[in-house]
Amino acid sequence: MQINIDPSVLSRSQDPATSKRSALRVDEFANNICSKIYQELKRGEGTFEQLASRLNLRPDQIWRRLPDLQKAGYAEPTDKEHTGQSGRAKRVWRAV
């Protein structure tokens, strides 16, 4: 399944032109990762660290895409928290 995120939800009107141009190119790199994350969230919820481990991706590849998936209506944070590797609480995400 391929997820296509509307680039208009990825930048704000006050963002610089570089951010707006980057948002227009999101399909070149992020949609594939978003699809993988969404499919994994459908298998079970998790923090960005847990999802990164399960998908064999870097944590930053996950936490950067979760808000995009939320804006597009594919994922949302739960009320749950999990202590991450740093010892700090991390949000647990699920598929919508």
C-alpha positions in Angstrom: 0.0 0.0 0.0 1.3 3.4 -1.0 0.5 6.4 1.2 0.3 9.8 -0.5 0.5 12.7 1.8 -0.8 16.0 0.6 2.2 18.4 0.7 0.0 21.3 1.6 -0.4 19.9 5.1 3.4 19.7 5.6 4.2 23.4 5.6 2.6 26.5 7.2 1.9 29.8 5.5 4.6 31.5 7.6 7.3 28.9 6.7 10.2 30.0 4.6 10.1 29.2 0.8 12.7 26.4 1.3 10.3 24.5 3.6 7.5 24.9 1.2 9.6 23.6 -1.7 10.7 20.7 0.4 7.1 19.9 1.3 6.3 19.7 -2.5 9.0 17.0 -2.9 7.9 14.8 0.0 6.7 12.1 -2.3 10.3 11.6 -3.5 11.4 10.2 -0.1 8.9 10.2 2.7 5.9 8.5 1.3 7.7 5.1 1.1 8.8 5.4 4.7 5.3 6.6 5.7 3.8 3.5 4.1 6.2 1.3 6.0 5.4 3.0 9.3 1.6 2.9 8.7 1.8 -0.8 7.8 3.8 -1.5 11.0 1.3 0.6 13.1 -1.5 -1.6 11.8 0.4 -4.6 13.2 0.7 -2.9 16.6 1.2 0.4 18.3 4.6 1.6 19.4 6.9 4.5 20.1 9.2 5.9 17.4 12.1 3.9 18.9 10.1 0.7 18.9 8.9 1.3 15.4 12.4 2.0 14.2 13.7 -1.2 15.8 10.9 -3.3 14.2 11.4 -1.7 10.8 15.2 -1.6 10.9 15.2 2.2 10.3 16.8 5.0 12.2 14.7 6.6 14.9 14.8 10.0 13.3 13.3 8.5 10.1 10.3 7.5 12.2 9.8 10.6 14.5 10.0 12.9 11.5 7.2 11.1 9.7 4.8 10.4 12.6 3.4 14.0 12.6 3.0 13.8 8.8 1.0 10.6 9.2 -1.1 12.3 11.9 -1.8 15.3 9.8 -2.9 13.0 6.9 -5.2 11.0 9.2 -3.2 7.7 9.2 -1.8 7.7 12.8 -2.4 9.2 16.2 -0.7 9.2 19.6 -2.4 7.1 22.2 -2.8 8.1 25.9 0.0 5.6 26.7 3.6 6.4 27.4 6.6 4.2 27.3 10.1 4.9 28.8 12.5 5.2 25.9 16.2 4.5 25.7 17.0 7.9 27.2 14.9 7.2 30.2 12.3 9.8 29.2 8.7 9.1 28.4 7.8 8.6 24.8 4.4 8.7 23.2 2.9 5.5 21.9 1.4 5.8 18.4 -1.3 3.7 16.7 -2.8 3.5 13.2 -6.1 5.2 12.6 
